[in-house]
Amino acid sequence: MDLIGSTTPIQAAGNIAEADAYVGIDNGPSHPAAAVRTPSVLLYGPTTTLQNGPWQGSVTALSADVPCRPCIRFP
């Protein structure tokens, strides 16, 4: 289901809470998914799960093997 741009943040969180599963990246919508314990798979690039979670058992984190990991550098 693609609801990009058609919901408010509160509506999006409600949809995530009702979902059977959630797939996302280390960003805003992933936090409510973890908070309401929706089974989730989160994709991490150069960020680190040590600093950015996940801290719920309902979340599986997959990390990319990139040379600078863990780095958070923005141009």
CHARMM-style PDB file with segment names, atoms N, HN, CA, C and O in Angstrom:
ATOM      1  N   MET     1       0.844  -1.166   0.000  1.00  0.00      PROA
ATOM      2  CA  MET     1       0.000   0.000   0.000  1.00  0.00      PROA
ATOM      3  C   MET     1       0.894   1.235   0.000  1.00  0.00      PROA
ATOM      4  O   MET     1       1.773   1.365   0.852  1.00  0.00      PROA
ATOM      5  N   ASP     2       0.683   2.111  -0.917  1.00  0.00      PROA
ATOM      6  HN  ASP     2      -0.031   2.005  -1.610  1.00  0.00      PROA
ATOM      7  CA  ASP     2       1.469   3.336  -1.021  1.00  0.00      PROA
ATOM      8  C   ASP     2       0.576   4.519  -0.686  1.00  0.00      PROA
ATOM      9  O   ASP     2      -0.298   4.888  -1.471  1.00  0.00      PROA
ATOM     10  N   LEU     3       0.796   5.109   0.477  1.00  0.00      PROA
ATOM     11  HN  LEU     3       1.506   4.809   1.114  1.00  0.00      PROA
ATOM     12  CA  LEU     3       0.013   6.258   0.915  1.00  0.00      PROA
ATOM     13  C   LEU     3       0.858   7.526   1.010  1.00  0.00      PROA
ATOM     14  O   LEU     3       0.495   8.474   1.707  1.00  0.00      PROA
ATOM     15  N   ILE     4       1.987   7.533   0.305  1.00  0.00      PROA
ATOM     16  HN  ILE     4       2.282   6.763  -0.262  1.00  0.00      PROA
ATOM     17  CA  ILE     4       2.892   8.674   0.363  1.00  0.00      PROA
ATOM     18  C   ILE     4       2.145   9.955  -0.015  1.00  0.00      PROA
ATOM     19  O   ILE     4       1.525  10.041  -1.075  1.00  0.00      PROA
ATOM     20  N   GLY     5       2.219  10.934   0.865  1.00  0.00      PROA
ATOM     21  HN  GLY     5       2.723  10.864   1.726  1.00  0.00      PROA
ATOM     22  CA  GLY     5       1.619  12.232   0.607  1.00  0.00      PROA
ATOM     23  C   GLY     5       0.120  12.311   0.810  1.00  0.00      PROA
ATOM     24  O   GLY     5      -0.463  13.383   0.647  1.00  0.00      PROA
ATOM     25  N   SER     6      -0.525  11.202   1.165  1.00  0.00      PROA
ATOM     26  HN  SER     6      -0.051  10.331   1.298  1.00  0.00      PROA
ATOM     27  CA  SER     6      -1.978  11.238   1.304  1.00  0.00      PROA
ATOM     28  C   SER     6      -2.452  11.089   2.747  1.00  0.00      PROA
ATOM     29  O   SER     6      -3.655  10.998   2.990  1.00  0.00      PROA
ATOM     30  N   THR     7      -1.529  11.062   3.707  1.00  0.00      PROA
ATOM     31  HN  THR     7      -0.551  11.136   3.509  1.00  0.00      PROA
ATOM     32  CA  THR     7      -1.914  10.939   5.106  1.00  0.00      PROA
ATOM     33  C   THR     7      -1.134  11.941   5.954  1.00  0.00      PROA
ATOM     34  O   THR     7      -0.062  12.411   5.572  1.00  0.00      PROA
ATOM     35  N   THR     8      -1.699  12.248   7.098  1.00  0.00      PROA
ATOM     36  HN  THR     8      -2.570  11.867   7.408  1.00  0.00      PROA
ATOM     37  CA  THR     8      -0.976  13.044   8.088  1.00  0.00      PROA
ATOM     38  C   THR     8      -0.044  12.100   8.842  1.00  0.00      PROA
ATOM     39  O   THR     8      -0.200  10.883   8.736  1.00  0.00      PROA
ATOM     40  N   PRO     9       0.925  12.623   9.604  1.00  0.00      PROA
ATOM     41  CA  PRO     9       1.775  11.734  10.398  1.00  0.00      PROA
ATOM     42  C   PRO     9       0.980  10.862  11.371  1.00  0.00      PROA
ATOM     43  O   PRO     9       1.327   9.699  11.579  1.00  0.00      PROA
ATOM     44  N   ILE    10      -0.074  11.405  11.964  1.00  0.00      PROA
ATOM     45  HN  ILE    10      -0.356  12.349  11.795  1.00  0.00      PROA
ATOM     46  CA  ILE    10      -0.900  10.622  12.910  1.00  0.00      PROA
ATOM     47  C   ILE    10      -1.637   9.504  12.165  1.00  0.00      PROA
ATOM     48  O   ILE    10      -1.715   8.380  12.659  1.00  0.00      PROA
ATOM     49  N   GLN    11      -2.174   9.806  10.988  1.00  0.00      PROA
ATOM     50  HN  GLN    11      -2.111  10.719  10.586  1.00  0.00      PROA
ATOM     51  CA  GLN    11      -2.852   8.772  10.195  1.00  0.00      PROA
ATOM     52  C   GLN    11      -1.864   7.696   9.761  1.00  0.00      PROA
ATOM     53  O   GLN    11      -2.186   6.508   9.779  1.00  0.00      PROA
ATOM     54  N   ALA    12      -0.666   8.112   9.371  1.00  0.00      PROA
ATOM     55  HN  ALA    12      -0.404   9.077   9.356  1.00  0.00      PROA
ATOM     56  CA  ALA    12       0.358   7.143   8.959  1.00  0.00      PROA
ATOM     57  C   ALA    12       0.704   6.216  10.121  1.00  0.00      PROA
ATOM     58  O   ALA    12       0.823   5.005   9.934  1.00  0.00      PROA
ATOM     59  N   ALA    13       0.867   6.774  11.317  1.00  0.00      PROA
ATOM     60  HN  ALA    13       0.770   7.758  11.470  1.00  0.00      PROA
ATOM     61  CA  ALA    13       1.169   5.946  12.488  1.00  0.00      PROA
ATOM     62  C   ALA    13       0.036   4.962  12.765  1.00  0.00      PROA
ATOM     63  O   ALA    13       0.288   3.810  13.119  1.00  0.00      PROA
ATOM     64  N   GLY    14      -1.202   5.407  12.607  1.00  0.00      PROA
ATOM     65  HN  GLY    14      -1.407   6.342  12.319  1.00  0.00      PROA
ATOM     66  CA  GLY    14      -2.351   4.512  12.783  1.00  0.00      PROA
ATOM     67  C   GLY    14      -2.356   3.388  11.765  1.00  0.00      PROA
ATOM     68  O   GLY    14      -2.656   2.243  12.105  1.00  0.00      PROA
ATOM     69  N   ASN    15      -2.028   3.702  10.519  1.00  0.00      PROA
ATOM     70  HN  ASN    15      -1.785   4.631  10.242  1.00  0.00      PROA
ATOM     71  CA  ASN    15      -1.953   2.669   9.479  1.00  0.00      PROA
ATOM     72  C   ASN    15      -0.856   1.663   9.791  1.00  0.00      PROA
ATOM     73  O   ASN    15      -1.042   0.459   9.608  1.00  0.00      PROA
ATOM     74  N   ILE    16       0.288   2.153  10.263  1.00  0.00      PROA
ATOM     75  HN  ILE    16       0.439   3.130  10.412  1.00  0.00      PROA
ATOM     76  CA  ILE    16       1.398   1.264  10.617  1.00  0.00      PROA
ATOM     77  C   ILE    16       1.002   0.361  11.775  1.00  0.00      PROA
ATOM     78  O   ILE    16       1.349  -0.820  11.790  1.00  0.00      PROA
ATOM     79  N   ALA    17       0.278   0.909  12.744  1.00  0.00      PROA
ATOM     80  HN  ALA    17      -0.004   1.869  12.731  1.00  0.00      PROA
ATOM     81  CA  ALA    17      -0.160   0.117  13.895  1.00  0.00      PROA
ATOM     82  C   ALA    17      -1.098  -1.007  13.473  1.00  0.00      PROA
ATOM     83  O   ALA    17      -1.112  -2.069  14.096  1.00  0.00      PROA
ATOM     84  N   GLU    18      -1.876  -0.784  12.428  1.00  0.00      PROA
ATOM     85  HN  GLU    18      -1.865   0.078  11.922  1.00  0.00      PROA
ATOM     86  CA  GLU    18      -2.832  -1.791  11.950  1.00  0.00      PROA
ATOM     87  C   GLU    18      -2.231  -2.761  10.925  1.00  0.00      PROA
ATOM     88  O   GLU    18      -2.863  -3.753  10.561  1.00  0.00      PROA
ATOM     89  N   ALA    19      -1.027  -2.476  10.468  1.00  0.00      PROA
ATOM     90  HN  ALA    19      -0.513  -1.670  10.763  1.00  0.00      PROA
ATOM     91  CA  ALA    19      -0.404  -3.288   9.417  1.00  0.00      PROA
ATOM     92  C   ALA    19       0.041  -4.652   9.947  1.00  0.00      PROA
ATOM     93  O   ALA    19       0.336  -4.802  11.132  1.00  0.00      PROA
ATOM     94  N   ASP    20       0.084  -5.632   9.064  1.00  0.00      PROA
ATOM     95  HN  ASP    20      -0.156  -5.510   8.101  1.00  0.00      PROA
ATOM     96  CA  ASP    20       0.615  -6.950   9.413  1.00  0.00      PROA
ATOM     97  C   ASP    20       2.127  -6.901   9.549  1.00  0.00      PROA
ATOM     98  O   ASP    20       2.710  -7.652  10.330  1.00  0.00      PROA
ATOM     99  N   ALA    21       2.768  -6.008   8.780  1.00  0.00      PROA
ATOM    100  HN  ALA    21       2.294  -5.398   8.145  1.00  0.00      PROA
ATOM    101  CA  ALA    21       4.226  -5.879   8.811  1.00  0.00      PROA
ATOM    102  C   ALA    21       4.605  -4.528   8.219  1.00  0.00      PROA
ATOM    103  O   ALA    21       3.814  -3.879   7.534  1.00  0.00      PROA
ATOM    104  N   TYR    22       5.852  -4.124   8.506  1.00  0.00      PROA
ATOM    105  HN  TYR    22       6.494  -4.651   9.062  1.00  0.00      PROA
ATOM    106  CA  TYR    22       6.371  -2.850   8.020  1.00  0.00      PROA
ATOM    107  C   TYR    22       7.803  -3.059   7.554  1.00  0.00      PROA
ATOM    108  O   TYR    22       8.585  -3.734   8.222  1.00  0.00      PROA
ATOM    109  N   VAL    23       8.148  -2.480   6.406  1.00  0.00      PROA
ATOM    110  HN  VAL    23       7.512  -1.931   5.863  1.00  0.00      PROA
ATOM    111  CA  VAL    23       9.519  -2.477   5.909  1.00  0.00      PROA
ATOM    112  C   VAL    23       9.901  -1.024   5.690  1.00  0.00      PROA
ATOM    113  O   VAL    23       9.181  -0.279   5.025  1.00  0.00      PROA
ATOM    114  N   GLY    24      11.041  -0.619   6.252  1.00  0.00      PROA
ATOM    115  HN  GLY    24      11.626  -1.224   6.792  1.00  0.00      PROA
ATOM    116  CA  GLY    24      11.447   0.772   6.120  1.00  0.00      PROA
ATOM    117  C   GLY    24      12.931   0.945   6.343  1.00  0.00      PROA
ATOM    118  O   GLY    24      13.681  -0.022   6.479  1.00  0.00      PROA
ATOM    119  N   ILE    25      13.335   2.198   6.378  1.00  0.00      PROA
ATOM    120  HN  ILE    25      12.726   2.984   6.268  1.00  0.00      PROA
ATOM    121  CA  ILE    25      14.730   2.531   6.636  1.00  0.00      PROA
ATOM    122  C   ILE    25      14.817   3.207   7.998  1.00  0.00      PROA
ATOM    123  O   ILE    25      13.802   3.419   8.663  1.00  0.00      PROA
ATOM    124  N   ASP    26      16.022   3.539   8.402  1.00  0.00      PROA
ATOM    125  HN  ASP    26      16.846   3.367   7.862  1.00  0.00      PROA
ATOM    126  CA  ASP    26      16.238   4.207   9.682  1.00  0.00      PROA
ATOM    127  C   ASP    26      15.756   5.650   9.561  1.00  0.00      PROA
ATOM    128  O   ASP    26      16.550   6.564   9.338  1.00  0.00      PROA
ATOM    129  N   ASN    27      14.434   5.843   9.713  1.00  0.00      PROA
ATOM    130  HN  ASN    27      13.790   5.100   9.895  1.00  0.00      PROA
ATOM    131  CA  ASN    27      13.868   7.188   9.600  1.00  0.00      PROA
ATOM    132  C   ASN    27      12.607   7.313  10.445  1.00  0.00      PROA
ATOM    133  O   ASN    27      12.283   6.408  11.214  1.00  0.00      PROA
ATOM    134  N   GLY    28      11.906   8.408  10.311  1.00  0.00      PROA
ATOM    135  HN  GLY    28      12.169   9.144   9.687  1.00  0.00      PROA
ATOM    136  CA  GLY    28      10.743   8.728  11.133  1.00  0.00      PROA
ATOM    137  C   GLY    28       9.674   7.674  11.248  1.00  0.00      PROA
ATOM    138  O   GLY    28       9.351   7.286  12.371  1.00  0.00      PROA
ATOM    139  N   PRO    29       9.086   7.172  10.144  1.00  0.00      PROA
ATOM    140  CA  PRO    29       7.996   6.208  10.273  1.00  0.00      PROA
ATOM    141  C   PRO    29       8.397   4.884  10.932  1.00  0.00      PROA
ATOM    142  O   PRO    29       7.536   4.148  11.415  1.00  0.00      PROA
ATOM    143  N   SER    30       9.667   4.588  10.953  1.00  0.00      PROA
ATOM    144  HN  SER    30      10.365   5.186  10.561  1.00  0.00      PROA
ATOM    145  CA  SER    30      10.112   3.343  11.587  1.00  0.00      PROA
ATOM    146  C   SER    30       9.963   3.396  13.102  1.00  0.00      PROA
ATOM    147  O   SER    30       9.795   2.359  13.743  1.00  0.00      PROA
ATOM    148  N   HSD    31      10.021   4.578  13.672  1.00  0.00      PROA
ATOM    149  HN  HSD    31      10.157   5.420  13.151  1.00  0.00      PROA
ATOM    150  CA  HSD    31       9.914   4.710  15.125  1.00  0.00      PROA
ATOM    151  C   HSD    31       8.530   4.342  15.636  1.00  0.00      PROA
ATOM    152  O   HSD    31       8.443   3.583  16.601  1.00  0.00      PROA
ATOM    153  N   PRO    32       7.422   4.841  15.039  1.00  0.00      PROA
ATOM    154  CA  PRO    32       6.117   4.390  15.511  1.00  0.00      PROA
ATOM    155  C   PRO    32       5.896   2.900  15.257  1.00  0.00      PROA
ATOM    156  O   PRO    32       5.220   2.237  16.043  1.00  0.00      PROA
ATOM    157  N   ALA    33       6.451   2.371  14.182  1.00  0.00      PROA
ATOM    158  HN  ALA    33       7.001   2.910  13.543  1.00  0.00      PROA
ATOM    159  CA  ALA    33       6.310   0.934  13.919  1.00  0.00      PROA
ATOM    160  C   ALA    33       6.908   0.127  15.068  1.00  0.00      PROA
ATOM    161  O   ALA    33       6.308  -0.845  15.527  1.00  0.00      PROA
ATOM    162  N   ALA    34       8.077   0.528  15.526  1.00  0.00      PROA
ATOM    163  HN  ALA    34       8.564   1.318  15.153  1.00  0.00      PROA
ATOM    164  CA  ALA    34       8.704  -0.155  16.660  1.00  0.00      PROA
ATOM    165  C   ALA    34       7.918   0.088  17.943  1.00  0.00      PROA
ATOM    166  O   ALA    34       7.758  -0.823  18.755  1.00  0.00      PROA
ATOM    167  N   ALA    35       7.430   1.303  18.128  1.00  0.00      PROA
ATOM    168  HN  ALA    35       7.559   2.043  17.468  1.00  0.00      PROA
ATOM    169  CA  ALA    35       6.726   1.653  19.364  1.00  0.00      PROA
ATOM    170  C   ALA    35       5.453   0.840  19.557  1.00  0.00      PROA
ATOM    171  O   ALA    35       5.115   0.466  20.680  1.00  0.00      PROA
ATOM    172  N   VAL    36       4.747   0.566  18.459  1.00  0.00      PROA
ATOM    173  HN  VAL    36       5.022   0.869  17.547  1.00  0.00      PROA
ATOM    174  CA  VAL    36       3.503  -0.211  18.575  1.00  0.00      PROA
ATOM    175  C   VAL    36       3.740  -1.698  18.305  1.00  0.00      PROA
ATOM    176  O   VAL    36       2.799  -2.488  18.238  1.00  0.00      PROA
ATOM    177  N   ARG    37       5.015  -2.063  18.153  1.00  0.00      PROA
ATOM    178  HN  ARG    37       5.780  -1.421  18.208  1.00  0.00      PROA
ATOM    179  CA  ARG    37       5.447  -3.446  17.981  1.00  0.00      PROA
ATOM    180  C   ARG    37       4.869  -4.130  16.726  1.00  0.00      PROA
ATOM    181  O   ARG    37       4.573  -5.325  16.735  1.00  0.00      PROA
ATOM    182  N   THR    38       4.720  -3.348  15.659  1.00  0.00      PROA
ATOM    183  HN  THR    38       4.961  -2.378  15.652  1.00  0.00      PROA
ATOM    184  CA  THR    38       4.387  -3.940  14.364  1.00  0.00      PROA
ATOM    185  C   THR    38       5.621  -4.694  13.885  1.00  0.00      PROA
ATOM    186  O   THR    38       6.709  -4.118  13.863  1.00  0.00      PROA
ATOM    187  N   PRO    39       5.491  -5.965  13.499  1.00  0.00      PROA
ATOM    188  CA  PRO    39       6.671  -6.687  12.995  1.00  0.00      PROA
ATOM    189  C   PRO    39       7.308  -5.896  11.850  1.00  0.00      PROA
ATOM    190  O   PRO    39       6.647  -5.547  10.873  1.00  0.00      PROA
ATOM    191  N   SER    40       8.604  -5.622  11.994  1.00  0.00      PROA
ATOM    192  HN  SER    40       9.142  -5.905  12.788  1.00  0.00      PROA
ATOM    193  CA  SER    40       9.268  -4.712  11.066  1.00  0.00      PROA
ATOM    194  C   SER    40      10.629  -5.220  10.636  1.00  0.00      PROA
ATOM    195  O   SER    40      11.325  -5.905  11.386  1.00  0.00      PROA
ATOM    196  N   VAL    41      10.996  -4.869   9.407  1.00  0.00      PROA
ATOM    197  HN  VAL    41      10.431  -4.313   8.797  1.00  0.00      PROA
ATOM    198  CA  VAL    41      12.352  -5.055   8.907  1.00  0.00      PROA
ATOM    199  C   VAL    41      12.855  -3.669   8.545  1.00  0.00      PROA
ATOM    200  O   VAL    41      12.269  -2.979   7.712  1.00  0.00      PROA
ATOM    201  N   LEU    42      13.959  -3.268   9.188  1.00  0.00      PROA
ATOM    202  HN  LEU    42      14.435  -3.829   9.865  1.00  0.00      PROA
ATOM    203  CA  LEU    42      14.539  -1.943   8.940  1.00  0.00      PROA
ATOM    204  C   LEU    42      15.881  -2.087   8.254  1.00  0.00      PROA
ATOM    205  O   LEU    42      16.703  -2.918   8.639  1.00  0.00      PROA
ATOM    206  N   LEU    43      16.096  -1.274   7.239  1.00  0.00      PROA
ATOM    207  HN  LEU    43      15.428  -0.598   6.926  1.00  0.00      PROA
ATOM    208  CA  LEU    43      17.323  -1.307   6.459  1.00  0.00      PROA
ATOM    209  C   LEU    43      18.223  -0.153   6.892  1.00  0.00      PROA
ATOM    210  O   LEU    43      17.812   1.007   6.885  1.00  0.00      PROA
ATOM    211  N   TYR    44      19.444  -0.485   7.265  1.00  0.00      PROA
ATOM    212  HN  TYR    44      19.778  -1.427   7.270  1.00  0.00      PROA
ATOM    213  CA  TYR    44      20.426   0.509   7.701  1.00  0.00      PROA
ATOM    214  C   TYR    44      21.557   0.562   6.683  1.00  0.00      PROA
ATOM    215  O   TYR    44      22.025  -0.477   6.218  1.00  0.00      PROA
ATOM    216  N   GLY    45      21.994   1.760   6.337  1.00  0.00      PROA
ATOM    217  HN  GLY    45      21.614   2.605   6.715  1.00  0.00      PROA
ATOM    218  CA  GLY    45      23.143   1.949   5.457  1.00  0.00      PROA
ATOM    219  C   GLY    45      24.365   2.269   6.295  1.00  0.00      PROA
ATOM    220  O   GLY    45      24.861   1.399   7.010  1.00  0.00      PROA
ATOM    221  N   PRO    46      24.866   3.501   6.225  1.00  0.00      PROA
ATOM    222  CA  PRO    46      26.059   3.843   6.990  1.00  0.00      PROA
ATOM    223  C   PRO    46      25.774   4.123   8.464  1.00  0.00      PROA
ATOM    224  O   PRO    46      26.708   4.206   9.263  1.00  0.00      PROA
ATOM    225  N   THR    47      24.496   4.271   8.841  1.00  0.00      PROA
ATOM    226  HN  THR    47      23.737   4.203   8.192  1.00  0.00      PROA
ATOM    227  CA  THR    47      24.189   4.520  10.252  1.00  0.00      PROA
ATOM    228  C   THR    47      24.352   3.228  11.044  1.00  0.00      PROA
ATOM    229  O   THR    47      24.434   2.139  10.475  1.00  0.00      PROA
ATOM    230  N   THR    48      24.397   3.366  12.347  1.00  0.00      PROA
ATOM    231  HN  THR    48      24.330   4.250  12.809  1.00  0.00      PROA
ATOM    232  CA  THR    48      24.641   2.210  13.191  1.00  0.00      PROA
ATOM    233  C   THR    48      23.425   1.850  14.032  1.00  0.00      PROA
ATOM    234  O   THR    48      22.740   2.727  14.558  1.00  0.00      PROA
ATOM    235  N   THR    49      23.171   0.587  14.151  1.00  0.00      PROA
ATOM    236  HN  THR    49      23.728  -0.126  13.724  1.00  0.00      PROA
ATOM    237  CA  THR    49      22.082   0.130  15.007  1.00  0.00      PROA
ATOM    238  C   THR    49      22.445   0.331  16.477  1.00  0.00      PROA
ATOM    239  O   THR    49      21.556   0.365  17.327  1.00  0.00      PROA
ATOM    240  N   LEU    50      23.727   0.465  16.789  1.00  0.00      PROA
ATOM    241  HN  LEU    50      24.449   0.437  16.098  1.00  0.00      PROA
ATOM    242  CA  LEU    50      24.140   0.686  18.174  1.00  0.00      PROA
ATOM    243  C   LEU    50      23.645   2.032  18.688  1.00  0.00      PROA
ATOM    244  O   LEU    50      23.286   2.157  19.859  1.00  0.00      PROA
ATOM    245  N   GLN    51      23.624   3.035  17.821  1.00  0.00      PROA
ATOM    246  HN  GLN    51      23.916   2.934  16.870  1.00  0.00      PROA
ATOM    247  CA  GLN    51      23.181   4.367  18.217  1.00  0.00      PROA
ATOM    248  C   GLN    51      21.705   4.594  17.903  1.00  0.00      PROA
ATOM    249  O   GLN    51      21.023   5.320  18.626  1.00  0.00      PROA
ATOM    250  N   ASN    52      21.212   3.984  16.838  1.00  0.00      PROA
ATOM    251  HN  ASN    52      21.766   3.394  16.251  1.00  0.00      PROA
ATOM    252  CA  ASN    52      19.880   4.301  16.328  1.00  0.00      PROA
ATOM    253  C   ASN    52      18.867   3.181  16.489  1.00  0.00      PROA
ATOM    254  O   ASN    52      17.840   3.196  15.810  1.00  0.00      PROA
ATOM    255  N   GLY    53      19.113   2.215  17.356  1.00  0.00      PROA
ATOM    256  HN  GLY    53      19.947   2.203  17.908  1.00  0.00      PROA
ATOM    257  CA  GLY    53      18.152   1.134  17.577  1.00  0.00      PROA
ATOM    258  C   GLY    53      18.328   0.027  16.573  1.00  0.00      PROA
ATOM    259  O   GLY    53      19.340   0.014  15.872  1.00  0.00      PROA
ATOM    260  N   PRO    54      17.438  -0.867  16.465  1.00  0.00      PROA
ATOM    261  CA  PRO    54      16.137  -0.949  17.124  1.00  0.00      PROA
ATOM    262  C   PRO    54      16.248  -1.540  18.517  1.00  0.00      PROA
ATOM    263  O   PRO    54      17.188  -2.270  18.834  1.00  0.00      PROA
ATOM    264  N   TRP    55      15.272  -1.208  19.332  1.00  0.00      PROA
ATOM    265  HN  TRP    55      14.509  -0.615  19.074  1.00  0.00      PROA
ATOM    266  CA  TRP    55      15.285  -1.709  20.704  1.00  0.00      PROA
ATOM    267  C   TRP    55      14.067  -2.568  21.025  1.00  0.00      PROA
ATOM    268  O   TRP    55      13.856  -2.918  22.186  1.00  0.00      PROA
ATOM    269  N   GLN    56      13.274  -2.911  20.040  1.00  0.00      PROA
ATOM    270  HN  GLN    56      13.445  -2.627  19.097  1.00  0.00      PROA
ATOM    271  CA  GLN    56      12.107  -3.765  20.239  1.00  0.00      PROA
ATOM    272  C   GLN    56      12.355  -5.126  19.611  1.00  0.00      PROA
ATOM    273  O   GLN    56      12.995  -5.225  18.565  1.00  0.00      PROA
ATOM    274  N   GLY    57      11.855  -6.161  20.239  1.00  0.00      PROA
ATOM    275  HN  GLY    57      11.335  -6.081  21.090  1.00  0.00      PROA
ATOM    276  CA  GLY    57      12.004  -7.506  19.689  1.00  0.00      PROA
ATOM    277  C   GLY    57      11.238  -7.728  18.405  1.00  0.00      PROA
ATOM    278  O   GLY    57      11.502  -8.690  17.683  1.00  0.00      PROA
ATOM    279  N   SER    58      10.288  -6.849  18.106  1.00  0.00      PROA
ATOM    280  HN  SER    58      10.074  -6.068  18.692  1.00  0.00      PROA
ATOM    281  CA  SER    58       9.486  -6.988  16.889  1.00  0.00      PROA
ATOM    282  C   SER    58      10.206  -6.479  15.648  1.00  0.00      PROA
ATOM    283  O   SER    58       9.685  -6.578  14.537  1.00  0.00      PROA
ATOM    284  N   VAL    59      11.413  -5.929  15.841  1.00  0.00      PROA
ATOM    285  HN  VAL    59      11.836  -5.849  16.743  1.00  0.00      PROA
ATOM    286  CA  VAL    59      12.143  -5.305  14.738  1.00  0.00      PROA
ATOM    287  C   VAL    59      13.375  -6.126  14.374  1.00  0.00      PROA
ATOM    288  O   VAL    59      14.156  -6.513  15.243  1.00  0.00      PROA
ATOM    289  N   THR    60      13.535  -6.384  13.084  1.00  0.00      PROA
ATOM    290  HN  THR    60      12.900  -6.069  12.379  1.00  0.00      PROA
ATOM    291  CA  THR    60      14.744  -7.009  12.554  1.00  0.00      PROA
ATOM    292  C   THR    60      15.504  -5.944  11.780  1.00  0.00      PROA
ATOM    293  O   THR    60      14.945  -5.282  10.906  1.00  0.00      PROA
ATOM    294  N   ALA    61      16.779  -5.784  12.104  1.00  0.00      PROA
ATOM    295  HN  ALA    61      17.233  -6.322  12.814  1.00  0.00      PROA
ATOM    296  CA  ALA    61      17.597  -4.776  11.430  1.00  0.00      PROA
ATOM    297  C   ALA    61      18.560  -5.454  10.466  1.00  0.00      PROA
ATOM    298  O   ALA    61      19.236  -6.419  10.824  1.00  0.00      PROA
ATOM    299  N   LEU    62      18.616  -4.942   9.244  1.00  0.00      PROA
ATOM    300  HN  LEU    62      18.067  -4.158   8.954  1.00  0.00      PROA
ATOM    301  CA  LEU    62      19.563  -5.408   8.241  1.00  0.00      PROA
ATOM    302  C   LEU    62      20.508  -4.257   7.929  1.00  0.00      PROA
ATOM    303  O   LEU    62      20.066  -3.141   7.656  1.00  0.00      PROA
ATOM    304  N   SER    63      21.806  -4.527   7.968  1.00  0.00      PROA
ATOM    305  HN  SER    63      22.165  -5.434   8.190  1.00  0.00      PROA
ATOM    306  CA  SER    63      22.801  -3.474   7.777  1.00  0.00      PROA
ATOM    307  C   SER    63      23.639  -3.726   6.537  1.00  0.00      PROA
ATOM    308  O   SER    63      24.001  -4.862   6.232  1.00  0.00      PROA
ATOM    309  N   ALA    64      23.940  -2.654   5.831  1.00  0.00      PROA
ATOM    310  HN  ALA    64      23.646  -1.731   6.078  1.00  0.00      PROA
ATOM    311  CA  ALA    64      24.814  -2.736   4.669  1.00  0.00      PROA
ATOM    312  C   ALA    64      26.265  -2.774   5.137  1.00  0.00      PROA
ATOM    313  O   ALA    64      26.621  -2.155   6.140  1.00  0.00      PROA
ATOM    314  N   ASP    65      27.075  -3.491   4.417  1.00  0.00      PROA
ATOM    315  HN  ASP    65      26.785  -3.994   3.603  1.00  0.00      PROA
ATOM    316  CA  ASP    65      28.506  -3.541   4.720  1.00  0.00      PROA
ATOM    317  C   ASP    65      29.205  -2.473   3.886  1.00  0.00      PROA
ATOM    318  O   ASP    65      29.759  -2.760   2.825  1.00  0.00      PROA
ATOM    319  N   VAL    66      29.170  -1.234   4.384  1.00  0.00      PROA
ATOM    320  HN  VAL    66      28.720  -1.002   5.246  1.00  0.00      PROA
ATOM    321  CA  VAL    66      29.799  -0.125   3.672  1.00  0.00      PROA
ATOM    322  C   VAL    66      31.081   0.271   4.400  1.00  0.00      PROA
ATOM    323  O   VAL    66      31.149   0.154   5.624  1.00  0.00      PROA
ATOM    324  N   PRO    67      32.100   0.739   3.673  1.00  0.00      PROA
ATOM    325  CA  PRO    67      33.410   1.000   4.276  1.00  0.00      PROA
ATOM    326  C   PRO    67      33.405   1.994   5.434  1.00  0.00      PROA
ATOM    327  O   PRO    67      34.205   1.860   6.360  1.00  0.00      PROA
ATOM    328  N   CYS    68      32.537   2.966   5.400  1.00  0.00      PROA
ATOM    329  HN  CYS    68      31.887   3.074   4.648  1.00  0.00      PROA
ATOM    330  CA  CYS    68      32.584   3.995   6.439  1.00  0.00      PROA
ATOM    331  C   CYS    68      31.703   3.662   7.640  1.00  0.00      PROA
ATOM    332  O   CYS    68      31.632   4.454   8.580  1.00  0.00      PROA
ATOM    333  N   ARG    69      31.049   2.539   7.633  1.00  0.00      PROA
ATOM    334  HN  ARG    69      31.107   1.896   6.869  1.00  0.00      PROA
ATOM    335  CA  ARG    69      30.113   2.206   8.708  1.00  0.00      PROA
ATOM    336  C   ARG    69      30.843   1.961  10.006  1.00  0.00      PROA
ATOM    337  O   ARG    69      31.844   1.246   9.976  1.00  0.00      PROA
ATOM    338  N   PRO    70      30.438   2.481  11.129  1.00  0.00      PROA
ATOM    339  CA  PRO    70      29.302   3.374  11.305  1.00  0.00      PROA
ATOM    340  C   PRO    70      29.718   4.831  11.167  1.00  0.00      PROA
ATOM    341  O   PRO    70      30.543   5.320  11.939  1.00  0.00      PROA
ATOM    342  N   CYS    71      29.166   5.505  10.215  1.00  0.00      PROA
ATOM    343  HN  CYS    71      28.496   5.108   9.588  1.00  0.00      PROA
ATOM    344  CA  CYS    71      29.456   6.919  10.054  1.00  0.00      PROA
ATOM    345  C   CYS    71      28.179   7.661   9.808  1.00  0.00      PROA
ATOM    346  O   CYS    71      27.242   7.128   9.213  1.00  0.00      PROA
ATOM    347  N   ILE    72      28.136   8.877  10.259  1.00  0.00      PROA
ATOM    348  HN  ILE    72      28.897   9.309  10.743  1.00  0.00      PROA
ATOM    349  CA  ILE    72      27.005   9.747   9.968  1.00  0.00      PROA
ATOM    350  C   ILE    72      27.617  11.062   9.502  1.00  0.00      PROA
ATOM    351  O   ILE    72      27.829  11.985  10.289  1.00  0.00      PROA
ATOM    352  N   ARG    73      27.890  11.121   8.231  1.00  0.00      PROA
ATOM    353  HN  ARG    73      27.718  10.371   7.592  1.00  0.00      PROA
ATOM    354  CA  ARG    73      28.491  12.322   7.643  1.00  0.00      PROA
ATOM    355  C   ARG    73      27.580  12.859   6.585  1.00  0.00      PROA
ATOM    356  O   ARG    73      27.144  12.140   5.686  1.00  0.00      PROA
ATOM    357  N   PHE    74      27.299  14.123   6.699  1.00  0.00      PROA
ATOM    358  HN  PHE    74      27.653  14.707   7.430  1.00  0.00      PROA
ATOM    359  CA  PHE    74      26.449  14.771   5.714  1.00  0.00      PROA
ATOM    360  C   PHE    74      27.248  15.873   5.047  1.00  0.00      PROA
ATOM    361  O   PHE    74      28.007  16.580   5.710  1.00  0.00      PROA
ATOM    362  N   PRO    75      27.082  16.026   3.729  1.00  0.00      PROA
ATOM    363  CA  PRO    75      27.842  17.063   3.009  1.00  0.00      PROA
ATOM    364  C   PRO    75      27.495  18.451   3.472  1.00  0.00      PROA
ATOM    365  OT1 PRO    75      28.046  19.428   2.964  1.00  0.00      PROA
TER     366      PRO     75
END
